[in-house]
Amino acid sequence: MSGHRTRSEFVLRVDPIACAGHGLCAHLLPEHIALDEWGYPVMAGQRETGPLEPALAGLGRQAVEACPTLALRLRRTVIEVRD
C-alpha cells in the first residue's frame, strides 16, 4: 500500500497596478525578483515567481509584509505526493 503525503508550494504574485516600484521585494528575494529600469519587479512568470524553495518561504512572507503598497501576495498551494 502506498502512502500519500502533502507538501506546500509558495508563489509570490505582484499586483502591477498597486505596485509603486519601491523595490523592497527584490532586496529580500533577489533569487526570484529582479527590478526593471524603472524599479518595478520582474518575476519569472511576469506577474508571479516560480515556486519558492522551502528555505525562502519565510523571506517571501517578509516581502509581503514589507511592501508599503500591499502589492504582493503569497499564494500557498498544497500538492499531494504519492510515495
N, CA, C and O atoms as a Maestro MAE file, in Angstrom:
{
 s_m_m2io_version
 :::
 2.0.0
}

f_m_ct {
 s_m_title
 :::
 protein
 m_atom[332] {
  # First column is atom index #
  i_m_mmod_type
  r_m_x_coord
  r_m_y_coord
  r_m_z_coord
  i_m_residue_number
  s_m_chain_name
  s_m_pdb_residue_name
  s_m_pdb_atom_name
  i_m_atomic_number
  :::
  1 25 0.841 -1.175 0.000 1 A "MET " " N  " 7
  2 3 0.000 0.000 0.000 1 A "MET " " CA " 6
  3 2 0.890 1.244 0.000 1 A "MET " " C  " 6
  4 15 1.780 1.380 0.839 1 A "MET " " O  " 8
  5 25 0.648 2.122 -0.922 2 A "SER " " N  " 7
  6 3 1.471 3.329 -0.996 2 A "SER " " CA " 6
  7 2 0.858 4.424 -0.133 2 A "SER " " C  " 6
  8 15 -0.361 4.531 0.000 2 A "SER " " O  " 8
  9 25 1.733 5.231 0.446 3 A "GLY " " N  " 7
  10 3 1.267 6.318 1.297 3 A "GLY " " CA " 6
  11 2 1.143 7.617 0.525 3 A "GLY " " C  " 6
  12 15 1.751 7.804 -0.529 3 A "GLY " " O  " 8
  13 25 0.355 8.486 1.067 4 A "HIS " " N  " 7
  14 3 0.196 9.818 0.485 4 A "HIS " " CA " 6
  15 2 0.657 10.832 1.521 4 A "HIS " " C  " 6
  16 15 0.436 10.667 2.721 4 A "HIS " " O  " 8
  17 25 1.282 11.851 1.043 5 A "ARG " " N  " 7
  18 3 1.630 12.959 1.909 5 A "ARG " " CA " 6
  19 2 1.456 14.233 1.095 5 A "ARG " " C  " 6
  20 15 1.303 14.187 -0.125 5 A "ARG " " O  " 8
  21 25 1.478 15.334 1.762 6 A "THR " " N  " 7
  22 3 1.316 16.604 1.061 6 A "THR " " CA " 6
  23 2 2.532 17.483 1.310 6 A "THR " " C  " 6
  24 15 3.257 17.325 2.292 6 A "THR " " O  " 8
  25 25 2.725 18.406 0.394 7 A "ARG " " N  " 7
  26 3 3.745 19.430 0.587 7 A "ARG " " CA " 6
  27 2 3.168 20.739 0.072 7 A "ARG " " C  " 6
  28 15 2.265 20.755 -0.765 7 A "ARG " " O  " 8
  29 25 3.693 21.807 0.577 8 A "SER " " N  " 7
  30 3 3.208 23.127 0.184 8 A "SER " " CA " 6
  31 2 4.184 23.784 -0.774 8 A "SER " " C  " 6
  32 15 5.399 23.660 -0.621 8 A "SER " " O  " 8
  33 25 3.650 24.477 -1.752 9 A "GLU " " N  " 7
  34 3 4.441 25.328 -2.633 9 A "GLU " " CA " 6
  35 2 3.955 26.751 -2.440 9 A "GLU " " C  " 6
  36 15 2.755 26.997 -2.312 9 A "GLU " " O  " 8
  37 25 4.889 27.680 -2.421 10 A "PHE " " N  " 7
  38 3 4.555 29.087 -2.261 10 A "PHE " " CA " 6
  39 2 4.992 29.854 -3.498 10 A "PHE " " C  " 6
  40 15 6.099 29.667 -4.002 10 A "PHE " " O  " 8
  41 25 4.116 30.714 -3.976 11 A "VAL " " N  " 7
  42 3 4.385 31.547 -5.146 11 A "VAL " " CA " 6
  43 2 4.033 32.986 -4.778 11 A "VAL " " C  " 6
  44 15 2.966 33.250 -4.224 11 A "VAL " " O  " 8
  45 25 4.935 33.912 -5.088 12 A "LEU " " N  " 7
  46 3 4.659 35.332 -4.886 12 A "LEU " " CA " 6
  47 2 4.020 35.907 -6.135 12 A "LEU " " C  " 6
  48 15 4.442 35.608 -7.252 12 A "LEU " " O  " 8
  49 25 3.016 36.720 -5.947 13 A "ARG " " N  " 7
  50 3 2.336 37.371 -7.071 13 A "ARG " " CA " 6
  51 2 2.282 38.871 -6.789 13 A "ARG " " C  " 6
  52 15 2.002 39.292 -5.667 13 A "ARG " " O  " 8
  53 25 2.553 39.667 -7.817 14 A "VAL " " N  " 7
  54 3 2.520 41.120 -7.676 14 A "VAL " " CA " 6
  55 2 1.314 41.692 -8.418 14 A "VAL " " C  " 6
  56 15 0.970 41.248 -9.513 14 A "VAL " " O  " 8
  57 25 0.689 42.670 -7.806 15 A "ASP " " N  " 7
  58 3 -0.385 43.425 -8.451 15 A "ASP " " CA " 6
  59 2 0.286 44.629 -9.111 15 A "ASP " " C  " 6
  60 15 0.687 45.564 -8.418 15 A "ASP " " O  " 8
  61 25 0.415 44.621 -10.438 16 A "PRO " " N  " 7
  62 3 1.161 45.696 -11.100 16 A "PRO " " CA " 6
  63 2 0.497 47.069 -10.970 16 A "PRO " " C  " 6
  64 15 1.171 48.091 -11.101 16 A "PRO " " O  " 8
  65 25 -0.798 47.107 -10.717 17 A "ILE " " N  " 7
  66 3 -1.486 48.385 -10.538 17 A "ILE " " CA " 6
  67 2 -1.144 48.988 -9.174 17 A "ILE " " C  " 6
  68 15 -0.934 50.195 -9.058 17 A "ILE " " O  " 8
  69 25 -1.088 48.141 -8.144 18 A "ALA " " N  " 7
  70 3 -0.799 48.624 -6.790 18 A "ALA " " CA " 6
  71 2 0.684 48.907 -6.568 18 A "ALA " " C  " 6
  72 15 1.034 49.723 -5.715 18 A "ALA " " O  " 8
  73 25 1.549 48.251 -7.316 19 A "CYS " " N  " 7
  74 3 2.994 48.376 -7.110 19 A "CYS " " CA " 6
  75 2 3.474 49.786 -7.462 19 A "CYS " " C  " 6
  76 15 3.138 50.327 -8.515 19 A "CYS " " O  " 8
  77 25 4.267 50.366 -6.558 20 A "ALA " " N  " 7
  78 3 4.830 51.701 -6.782 20 A "ALA " " CA " 6
  79 2 6.329 51.645 -7.054 20 A "ALA " " C  " 6
  80 15 6.971 52.689 -7.176 20 A "ALA " " O  " 8
  81 25 6.894 50.449 -7.150 21 A "GLY " " N  " 7
  82 3 8.302 50.306 -7.504 21 A "GLY " " CA " 6
  83 2 9.280 50.656 -6.394 21 A "GLY " " C  " 6
  84 15 10.361 51.174 -6.674 21 A "GLY " " O  " 8
  85 25 8.929 50.387 -5.145 22 A "HIS " " N  " 7
  86 3 9.850 50.651 -4.035 22 A "HIS " " CA " 6
  87 2 11.050 49.704 -4.050 22 A "HIS " " C  " 6
  88 15 12.141 50.094 -3.634 22 A "HIS " " O  " 8
  89 25 10.872 48.473 -4.519 23 A "GLY " " N  " 7
  90 3 11.974 47.529 -4.664 23 A "GLY " " CA " 6
  91 2 12.322 46.703 -3.447 23 A "GLY " " C  " 6
  92 15 13.308 45.967 -3.477 23 A "GLY " " O  " 8
  93 25 11.549 46.795 -2.377 24 A "LEU " " N  " 7
  94 3 11.856 46.014 -1.177 24 A "LEU " " CA " 6
  95 2 11.780 44.516 -1.439 24 A "LEU " " C  " 6
  96 15 12.563 43.749 -0.877 24 A "LEU " " O  " 8
  97 25 10.854 44.095 -2.277 25 A "CYS " " N  " 7
  98 3 10.699 42.667 -2.576 25 A "CYS " " CA " 6
  99 2 11.964 42.113 -3.238 25 A "CYS " " C  " 6
  100 15 12.404 41.012 -2.910 25 A "CYS " " O  " 8
  101 25 12.541 42.864 -4.159 26 A "ALA " " N  " 7
  102 3 13.760 42.410 -4.838 26 A "ALA " " CA " 6
  103 2 14.941 42.398 -3.883 26 A "ALA " " C  " 6
  104 15 15.840 41.568 -4.014 26 A "ALA " " O  " 8
  105 25 14.944 43.304 -2.936 27 A "HIS " " N  " 7
  106 3 16.010 43.323 -1.936 27 A "HIS " " CA " 6
  107 2 15.943 42.071 -1.063 27 A "HIS " " C  " 6
  108 15 16.975 41.496 -0.721 27 A "HIS " " O  " 8
  109 25 14.731 41.651 -0.703 28 A "LEU " " N  " 7
  110 3 14.563 40.479 0.156 28 A "LEU " " CA " 6
  111 2 14.692 39.162 -0.598 28 A "LEU " " C  " 6
  112 15 15.165 38.177 -0.031 28 A "LEU " " O  " 8
  113 25 14.284 39.123 -1.857 29 A "LEU " " N  " 7
  114 3 14.295 37.880 -2.641 29 A "LEU " " CA " 6
  115 2 14.971 38.063 -4.006 29 A "LEU " " C  " 6
  116 15 14.329 37.882 -5.041 29 A "LEU " " O  " 8
  117 25 16.247 38.417 -4.016 30 A "PRO " " N  " 7
  118 3 16.916 38.621 -5.308 30 A "PRO " " CA " 6
  119 2 17.017 37.344 -6.139 30 A "PRO " " C  " 6
  120 15 17.251 37.408 -7.345 30 A "PRO " " O  " 8
  121 25 16.842 36.185 -5.501 31 A "GLU " " N  " 7
  122 3 16.879 34.912 -6.229 31 A "GLU " " CA " 6
  123 2 15.702 34.767 -7.186 31 A "GLU " " C  " 6
  124 15 15.789 34.032 -8.170 31 A "GLU " " O  " 8
  125 25 14.605 35.460 -6.905 32 A "HIS " " N  " 7
  126 3 13.383 35.313 -7.700 32 A "HIS " " CA " 6
  127 2 12.852 36.613 -8.295 32 A "HIS " " C  " 6
  128 15 12.032 36.585 -9.214 32 A "HIS " " O  " 8
  129 25 13.308 37.741 -7.783 33 A "ILE " " N  " 7
  130 3 12.758 39.019 -8.230 33 A "ILE " " CA " 6
  131 2 13.889 39.962 -8.626 33 A "ILE " " C  " 6
  132 15 14.804 40.220 -7.844 33 A "ILE " " O  " 8
  133 25 13.811 40.462 -9.836 34 A "ALA " " N  " 7
  134 3 14.738 41.497 -10.309 34 A "ALA " " CA " 6
  135 2 13.936 42.786 -10.485 34 A "ALA " " C  " 6
  136 15 12.706 42.774 -10.424 34 A "ALA " " O  " 8
  137 25 14.628 43.875 -10.698 35 A "LEU " " N  " 7
  138 3 13.950 45.146 -10.943 35 A "LEU " " CA " 6
  139 2 14.225 45.596 -12.365 35 A "LEU " " C  " 6
  140 15 15.336 45.445 -12.873 35 A "LEU " " O  " 8
  141 25 13.200 46.151 -13.005 36 A "ASP " " N  " 7
  142 3 13.411 46.690 -14.351 36 A "ASP " " CA " 6
  143 2 14.052 48.076 -14.247 36 A "ASP " " C  " 6
  144 15 14.377 48.527 -13.148 36 A "ASP " " O  " 8
  145 25 14.231 48.741 -15.365 37 A "GLU " " N  " 7
  146 3 14.929 50.030 -15.364 37 A "GLU " " CA " 6
  147 2 14.177 51.129 -14.615 37 A "GLU " " C  " 6
  148 15 14.769 52.161 -14.297 37 A "GLU " " O  " 8
  149 25 12.896 50.939 -14.326 38 A "TRP " " N  " 7
  150 3 12.109 51.912 -13.572 38 A "TRP " " CA " 6
  151 2 11.933 51.511 -12.105 38 A "TRP " " C  " 6
  152 15 11.275 52.221 -11.346 38 A "TRP " " O  " 8
  153 25 12.515 50.384 -11.705 39 A "GLY " " N  " 7
  154 3 12.432 49.936 -10.321 39 A "GLY " " CA " 6
  155 2 11.266 49.029 -10.004 39 A "GLY " " C  " 6
  156 15 11.007 48.746 -8.835 39 A "GLY " " O  " 8
  157 25 10.553 48.564 -11.025 40 A "TYR " " N  " 7
  158 3 9.419 47.666 -10.807 40 A "TYR " " CA " 6
  159 2 9.872 46.210 -10.854 40 A "TYR " " C  " 6
  160 15 10.806 45.878 -11.584 40 A "TYR " " O  " 8
  161 25 9.222 45.338 -10.084 41 A "PRO " " N  " 7
  162 3 9.652 43.942 -10.023 41 A "PRO " " CA " 6
  163 2 9.412 43.185 -11.324 41 A "PRO " " C  " 6
  164 15 8.388 43.344 -11.989 41 A "PRO " " O  " 8
  165 25 10.390 42.361 -11.655 42 A "VAL " " N  " 7
  166 3 10.303 41.455 -12.799 42 A "VAL " " CA " 6
  167 2 10.462 40.051 -12.231 42 A "VAL " " C  " 6
  168 15 11.449 39.748 -11.561 42 A "VAL " " O  " 8
  169 25 9.478 39.199 -12.507 43 A "MET " " N  " 7
  170 3 9.480 37.838 -11.972 43 A "MET " " CA " 6
  171 2 9.458 36.848 -13.116 43 A "MET " " C  " 6
  172 15 9.173 37.209 -14.257 43 A "MET " " O  " 8
  173 25 9.758 35.604 -12.808 44 A "ALA " " N  " 7
  174 3 9.848 34.558 -13.834 44 A "ALA " " CA " 6
  175 2 8.586 34.467 -14.678 44 A "ALA " " C  " 6
  176 15 8.671 34.377 -15.903 44 A "ALA " " O  " 8
  177 25 7.425 34.487 -14.050 45 A "GLY " " N  " 7
  178 3 6.163 34.379 -14.775 45 A "GLY " " CA " 6
  179 2 5.542 35.734 -15.055 45 A "GLY " " C  " 6
  180 15 4.322 35.822 -15.196 45 A "GLY " " O  " 8
  181 25 6.316 36.767 -15.137 46 A "GLN " " N  " 7
  182 3 5.937 38.167 -15.347 46 A "GLN " " CA " 6
  183 2 5.243 38.773 -14.134 46 A "GLN " " C  " 6
  184 15 5.713 39.778 -13.600 46 A "GLN " " O  " 8
  185 25 4.133 38.185 -13.685 47 A "ARG " " N  " 7
  186 3 3.451 38.734 -12.507 47 A "ARG " " CA " 6
  187 2 3.628 37.871 -11.270 47 A "ARG " " C  " 6
  188 15 3.222 38.267 -10.178 47 A "ARG " " O  " 8
  189 25 4.229 36.699 -11.425 48 A "GLU " " N  " 7
  190 3 4.461 35.863 -10.255 48 A "GLU " " CA " 6
  191 2 5.759 35.103 -10.401 48 A "GLU " " C  " 6
  192 15 6.260 34.890 -11.505 48 A "GLU " " O  " 8
  193 25 6.298 34.694 -9.251 49 A "THR " " N  " 7
  194 3 7.525 33.913 -9.249 49 A "THR " " CA " 6
  195 2 7.192 32.465 -9.560 49 A "THR " " C  " 6
  196 15 6.026 32.070 -9.539 49 A "THR " " O  " 8
  197 25 8.198 31.692 -9.843 50 A "GLY " " N  " 7
  198 3 8.025 30.250 -9.841 50 A "GLY " " CA " 6
  199 2 7.911 29.827 -8.383 50 A "GLY " " C  " 6
  200 15 7.995 30.673 -7.492 50 A "GLY " " O  " 8
  201 25 7.724 28.545 -8.122 51 A "PRO " " N  " 7
  202 3 7.636 28.095 -6.728 51 A "PRO " " CA " 6
  203 2 8.892 28.483 -5.944 51 A "PRO " " C  " 6
  204 15 10.013 28.282 -6.411 51 A "PRO " " O  " 8
  205 25 8.690 29.036 -4.760 52 A "LEU " " N  " 7
  206 3 9.811 29.391 -3.899 52 A "LEU " " CA " 6
  207 2 10.359 28.137 -3.245 52 A "LEU " " C  " 6
  208 15 9.598 27.244 -2.871 52 A "LEU " " O  " 8
  209 25 11.665 28.066 -3.106 53 A "GLU " " N  " 7
  210 3 12.268 26.972 -2.367 53 A "GLU " " CA " 6
  211 2 11.785 27.065 -0.916 53 A "GLU " " C  " 6
  212 15 11.576 28.169 -0.413 53 A "GLU " " O  " 8
  213 25 11.603 25.926 -0.233 54 A "PRO " " N  " 7
  214 3 11.104 25.969 1.147 54 A "PRO " " CA " 6
  215 2 11.914 26.899 2.053 54 A "PRO " " C  " 6
  216 15 11.353 27.552 2.933 54 A "PRO " " O  " 8
  217 25 13.217 26.957 1.842 55 A "ALA " " N  " 7
  218 3 14.060 27.818 2.676 55 A "ALA " " CA " 6
  219 2 13.777 29.303 2.449 55 A "ALA " " C  " 6
  220 15 14.122 30.129 3.295 55 A "ALA " " O  " 8
  221 25 13.155 29.655 1.321 56 A "LEU " " N  " 7
  222 3 12.882 31.058 1.003 56 A "LEU " " CA " 6
  223 2 11.441 31.483 1.293 56 A "LEU " " C  " 6
  224 15 11.095 32.651 1.118 56 A "LEU " " O  " 8
  225 25 10.607 30.552 1.732 57 A "ALA " " N  " 7
  226 3 9.203 30.889 2.003 57 A "ALA " " CA " 6
  227 2 9.090 31.963 3.082 57 A "ALA " " C  " 6
  228 15 8.225 32.834 2.996 57 A "ALA " " O  " 8
  229 25 9.943 31.913 4.083 58 A "GLY " " N  " 7
  230 3 9.935 32.931 5.136 58 A "GLY " " CA " 6
  231 2 10.273 34.311 4.594 58 A "GLY " " C  " 6
  232 15 9.676 35.308 5.000 58 A "GLY " " O  " 8
  233 25 11.233 34.365 3.673 59 A "LEU " " N  " 7
  234 3 11.569 35.646 3.049 59 A "LEU " " CA " 6
  235 2 10.425 36.139 2.169 59 A "LEU " " C  " 6
  236 15 10.212 37.344 2.035 59 A "LEU " " O  " 8
  237 25 9.692 35.208 1.573 60 A "GLY " " N  " 7
  238 3 8.513 35.589 0.804 60 A "GLY " " CA " 6
  239 2 7.484 36.263 1.686 60 A "GLY " " C  " 6
  240 15 6.886 37.266 1.296 60 A "GLY " " O  " 8
  241 25 7.274 35.714 2.882 61 A "ARG " " N  " 7
  242 3 6.339 36.324 3.833 61 A "ARG " " CA " 6
  243 2 6.821 37.716 4.246 61 A "ARG " " C  " 6
  244 15 6.031 38.653 4.354 61 A "ARG " " O  " 8
  245 25 8.141 37.834 4.477 62 A "GLN " " N  " 7
  246 3 8.702 39.135 4.851 62 A "GLN " " CA " 6
  247 2 8.501 40.161 3.736 62 A "GLN " " C  " 6
  248 15 8.195 41.323 4.001 62 A "GLN " " O  " 8
  249 25 8.675 39.726 2.493 63 A "ALA " " N  " 7
  250 3 8.490 40.637 1.358 63 A "ALA " " CA " 6
  251 2 7.048 41.131 1.297 63 A "ALA " " C  " 6
  252 15 6.805 42.310 1.039 63 A "ALA " " O  " 8
  253 25 6.093 40.237 1.532 64 A "VAL " " N  " 7
  254 3 4.675 40.627 1.536 64 A "VAL " " CA " 6
  255 2 4.419 41.650 2.640 64 A "VAL " " C  " 6
  256 15 3.750 42.659 2.415 64 A "VAL " " O  " 8
  257 25 4.948 41.389 3.821 65 A "GLU " " N  " 7
  258 3 4.735 42.293 4.954 65 A "GLU " " CA " 6
  259 2 5.448 43.627 4.766 65 A "GLU " " C  " 6
  260 15 4.983 44.649 5.270 65 A "GLU " " O  " 8
  261 25 6.575 43.633 4.046 66 A "ALA " " N  " 7
  262 3 7.361 44.856 3.861 66 A "ALA " " CA " 6
  263 2 6.825 45.752 2.754 66 A "ALA " " C  " 6
  264 15 7.176 46.930 2.695 66 A "ALA " " O  " 8
  265 25 5.994 45.224 1.888 67 A "CYS " " N  " 7
  266 3 5.515 46.001 0.740 67 A "CYS " " CA " 6
  267 2 4.637 47.162 1.215 67 A "CYS " " C  " 6
  268 15 3.564 46.931 1.773 67 A "CYS " " O  " 8
  269 25 5.080 48.412 1.001 68 A "PRO " " N  " 7
  270 3 4.310 49.553 1.507 68 A "PRO " " CA " 6
  271 2 2.974 49.777 0.796 68 A "PRO " " C  " 6
  272 15 2.100 50.456 1.334 68 A "PRO " " O  " 8
  273 25 2.804 49.222 -0.391 69 A "THR " " N  " 7
  274 3 1.540 49.408 -1.116 69 A "THR " " CA " 6
  275 2 0.678 48.150 -1.133 69 A "THR " " C  " 6
  276 15 -0.353 48.112 -1.803 69 A "THR " " O  " 8
  277 25 1.096 47.124 -0.401 70 A "LEU " " N  " 7
  278 3 0.365 45.853 -0.320 70 A "LEU " " CA " 6
  279 2 0.159 45.226 -1.700 70 A "LEU " " C  " 6
  280 15 -0.888 44.642 -1.976 70 A "LEU " " O  " 8
  281 25 1.162 45.355 -2.552 71 A "ALA " " N  " 7
  282 3 1.062 44.856 -3.928 71 A "ALA " " CA " 6
  283 2 1.451 43.390 -4.064 71 A "ALA " " C  " 6
  284 15 1.255 42.801 -5.127 71 A "ALA " " O  " 8
  285 25 1.996 42.793 -3.018 72 A "LEU " " N  " 7
  286 3 2.422 41.392 -3.084 72 A "LEU " " CA " 6
  287 2 1.459 40.485 -2.343 72 A "LEU " " C  " 6
  288 15 0.895 40.856 -1.314 72 A "LEU " " O  " 8
  289 25 1.284 39.299 -2.879 73 A "ARG " " N  " 7
  290 3 0.510 38.241 -2.231 73 A "ARG " " CA " 6
  291 2 1.339 36.968 -2.286 73 A "ARG " " C  " 6
  292 15 2.022 36.698 -3.273 73 A "ARG " " O  " 8
  293 25 1.271 36.196 -1.219 74 A "LEU " " N  " 7
  294 3 1.939 34.900 -1.178 74 A "LEU " " CA " 6
  295 2 0.856 33.838 -1.275 74 A "LEU " " C  " 6
  296 15 0.017 33.710 -0.383 74 A "LEU " " O  " 8
  297 25 0.880 33.086 -2.351 75 A "ARG " " N  " 7
  298 3 -0.135 32.052 -2.579 75 A "ARG " " CA " 6
  299 2 0.455 30.698 -2.211 75 A "ARG " " C  " 6
  300 15 1.548 30.338 -2.649 75 A "ARG " " O  " 8
  301 25 -0.280 29.965 -1.407 76 A "ARG " " N  " 7
  302 3 0.144 28.624 -0.997 76 A "ARG " " CA " 6
  303 2 -0.708 27.601 -1.725 76 A "ARG " " C  " 6
  304 15 -1.934 27.698 -1.752 76 A "ARG " " O  " 8
  305 25 -0.040 26.620 -2.314 77 A "THR " " N  " 7
  306 3 -0.721 25.515 -2.975 77 A "THR " " CA " 6
  307 2 -0.284 24.228 -2.291 77 A "THR " " C  " 6
  308 15 0.910 23.996 -2.106 77 A "THR " " O  " 8
  309 25 -1.240 23.398 -1.918 78 A "VAL " " N  " 7
  310 3 -0.933 22.106 -1.305 78 A "VAL " " CA " 6
  311 2 -0.941 21.055 -2.406 78 A "VAL " " C  " 6
  312 15 -1.904 20.929 -3.163 78 A "VAL " " O  " 8
  313 25 0.145 20.309 -2.477 79 A "ILE " " N  " 7
  314 3 0.314 19.297 -3.515 79 A "ILE " " CA " 6
  315 2 0.382 17.928 -2.857 79 A "ILE " " C  " 6
  316 15 1.116 17.724 -1.890 79 A "ILE " " O  " 8
  317 25 -0.389 16.997 -3.392 80 A "GLU " " N  " 7
  318 3 -0.353 15.630 -2.884 80 A "GLU " " CA " 6
  319 2 0.797 14.889 -3.549 80 A "GLU " " C  " 6
  320 15 0.941 14.902 -4.772 80 A "GLU " " O  " 8
  321 25 1.612 14.244 -2.726 81 A "VAL " " N  " 7
  322 3 2.765 13.488 -3.217 81 A "VAL " " CA " 6
  323 2 2.532 12.022 -2.897 81 A "VAL " " C  " 6
  324 15 2.239 11.668 -1.755 81 A "VAL " " O  " 8
  325 25 2.660 11.184 -3.893 82 A "ARG " " N  " 7
  326 3 2.490 9.741 -3.667 82 A "ARG " " CA " 6
  327 2 3.849 9.110 -3.427 82 A "ARG " " C  " 6
  328 15 4.823 9.406 -4.119 82 A "ARG " " O  " 8
  329 25 3.893 8.247 -2.446 83 A "ASP " " N  " 7
  330 3 5.144 7.527 -2.130 83 A "ASP " " CA " 6
  331 2 5.266 6.271 -2.952 83 A "ASP " " C  " 6
  332 15 6.248 5.541 -2.822 83 A "ASP " " O  " 8
  :::
 }
 m_bond[331] {
  # First column is bond index #
  i_m_from
  i_m_to
  i_m_order
  :::
  1 1 2 1
  2 2 3 1
  3 3 4 2
  4 3 5 1
  5 5 6 1
  6 6 7 1
  7 7 8 2
  8 7 9 1
  9 9 10 1
  10 10 11 1
  11 11 12 2
  12 11 13 1
  13 13 14 1
  14 14 15 1
  15 15 16 2
  16 15 17 1
  17 17 18 1
  18 18 19 1
  19 19 20 2
  20 19 21 1
  21 21 22 1
  22 22 23 1
  23 23 24 2
  24 23 25 1
  25 25 26 1
  26 26 27 1
  27 27 28 2
  28 27 29 1
  29 29 30 1
  30 30 31 1
  31 31 32 2
  32 31 33 1
  33 33 34 1
  34 34 35 1
  35 35 36 2
  36 35 37 1
  37 37 38 1
  38 38 39 1
  39 39 40 2
  40 39 41 1
  41 41 42 1
  42 42 43 1
  43 43 44 2
  44 43 45 1
  45 45 46 1
  46 46 47 1
  47 47 48 2
  48 47 49 1
  49 49 50 1
  50 50 51 1
  51 51 52 2
  52 51 53 1
  53 53 54 1
  54 54 55 1
  55 55 56 2
  56 55 57 1
  57 57 58 1
  58 58 59 1
  59 59 60 2
  60 59 61 1
  61 61 62 1
  62 62 63 1
  63 63 64 2
  64 63 65 1
  65 65 66 1
  66 66 67 1
  67 67 68 2
  68 67 69 1
  69 69 70 1
  70 70 71 1
  71 71 72 2
  72 71 73 1
  73 73 74 1
  74 74 75 1
  75 75 76 2
  76 75 77 1
  77 77 78 1
  78 78 79 1
  79 79 80 2
  80 79 81 1
  81 81 82 1
  82 82 83 1
  83 83 84 2
  84 83 85 1
  85 85 86 1
  86 86 87 1
  87 87 88 2
  88 87 89 1
  89 89 90 1
  90 90 91 1
  91 91 92 2
  92 91 93 1
  93 93 94 1
  94 94 95 1
  95 95 96 2
  96 95 97 1
  97 97 98 1
  98 98 99 1
  99 99 100 2
  100 99 101 1
  101 101 102 1
  102 102 103 1
  103 103 104 2
  104 103 105 1
  105 105 106 1
  106 106 107 1
  107 107 108 2
  108 107 109 1
  109 109 110 1
  110 110 111 1
  111 111 112 2
  112 111 113 1
  113 113 114 1
  114 114 115 1
  115 115 116 2
  116 115 117 1
  117 117 118 1
  118 118 119 1
  119 119 120 2
  120 119 121 1
  121 121 122 1
  122 122 123 1
  123 123 124 2
  124 123 125 1
  125 125 126 1
  126 126 127 1
  127 127 128 2
  128 127 129 1
  129 129 130 1
  130 130 131 1
  131 131 132 2
  132 131 133 1
  133 133 134 1
  134 134 135 1
  135 135 136 2
  136 135 137 1
  137 137 138 1
  138 138 139 1
  139 139 140 2
  140 139 141 1
  141 141 142 1
  142 142 143 1
  143 143 144 2
  144 143 145 1
  145 145 146 1
  146 146 147 1
  147 147 148 2
  148 147 149 1
  149 149 150 1
  150 150 151 1
  151 151 152 2
  152 151 153 1
  153 153 154 1
  154 154 155 1
  155 155 156 2
  156 155 157 1
  157 157 158 1
  158 158 159 1
  159 159 160 2
  160 159 161 1
  161 161 162 1
  162 162 163 1
  163 163 164 2
  164 163 165 1
  165 165 166 1
  166 166 167 1
  167 167 168 2
  168 167 169 1
  169 169 170 1
  170 170 171 1
  171 171 172 2
  172 171 173 1
  173 173 174 1
  174 174 175 1
  175 175 176 2
  176 175 177 1
  177 177 178 1
  178 178 179 1
  179 179 180 2
  180 179 181 1
  181 181 182 1
  182 182 183 1
  183 183 184 2
  184 183 185 1
  185 185 186 1
  186 186 187 1
  187 187 188 2
  188 187 189 1
  189 189 190 1
  190 190 191 1
  191 191 192 2
  192 191 193 1
  193 193 194 1
  194 194 195 1
  195 195 196 2
  196 195 197 1
  197 197 198 1
  198 198 199 1
  199 199 200 2
  200 199 201 1
  201 201 202 1
  202 202 203 1
  203 203 204 2
  204 203 205 1
  205 205 206 1
  206 206 207 1
  207 207 208 2
  208 207 209 1
  209 209 210 1
  210 210 211 1
  211 211 212 2
  212 211 213 1
  213 213 214 1
  214 214 215 1
  215 215 216 2
  216 215 217 1
  217 217 218 1
  218 218 219 1
  219 219 220 2
  220 219 221 1
  221 221 222 1
  222 222 223 1
  223 223 224 2
  224 223 225 1
  225 225 226 1
  226 226 227 1
  227 227 228 2
  228 227 229 1
  229 229 230 1
  230 230 231 1
  231 231 232 2
  232 231 233 1
  233 233 234 1
  234 234 235 1
  235 235 236 2
  236 235 237 1
  237 237 238 1
  238 238 239 1
  239 239 240 2
  240 239 241 1
  241 241 242 1
  242 242 243 1
  243 243 244 2
  244 243 245 1
  245 245 246 1
  246 246 247 1
  247 247 248 2
  248 247 249 1
  249 249 250 1
  250 250 251 1
  251 251 252 2
  252 251 253 1
  253 253 254 1
  254 254 255 1
  255 255 256 2
  256 255 257 1
  257 257 258 1
  258 258 259 1
  259 259 260 2
  260 259 261 1
  261 261 262 1
  262 262 263 1
  263 263 264 2
  264 263 265 1
  265 265 266 1
  266 266 267 1
  267 267 268 2
  268 267 269 1
  269 269 270 1
  270 270 271 1
  271 271 272 2
  272 271 273 1
  273 273 274 1
  274 274 275 1
  275 275 276 2
  276 275 277 1
  277 277 278 1
  278 278 279 1
  279 279 280 2
  280 279 281 1
  281 281 282 1
  282 282 283 1
  283 283 284 2
  284 283 285 1
  285 285 286 1
  286 286 287 1
  287 287 288 2
  288 287 289 1
  289 289 290 1
  290 290 291 1
  291 291 292 2
  292 291 293 1
  293 293 294 1
  294 294 295 1
  295 295 296 2
  296 295 297 1
  297 297 298 1
  298 298 299 1
  299 299 300 2
  300 299 301 1
  301 301 302 1
  302 302 303 1
  303 303 304 2
  304 303 305 1
  305 305 306 1
  306 306 307 1
  307 307 308 2
  308 307 309 1
  309 309 310 1
  310 310 311 1
  311 311 312 2
  312 311 313 1
  313 313 314 1
  314 314 315 1
  315 315 316 2
  316 315 317 1
  317 317 318 1
  318 318 319 1
  319 319 320 2
  320 319 321 1
  321 321 322 1
  322 322 323 1
  323 323 324 2
  324 323 325 1
  325 325 326 1
  326 326 327 1
  327 327 328 2
  328 327 329 1
  329 329 330 1
  330 330 331 1
  331 331 332 2
  :::
 }
}
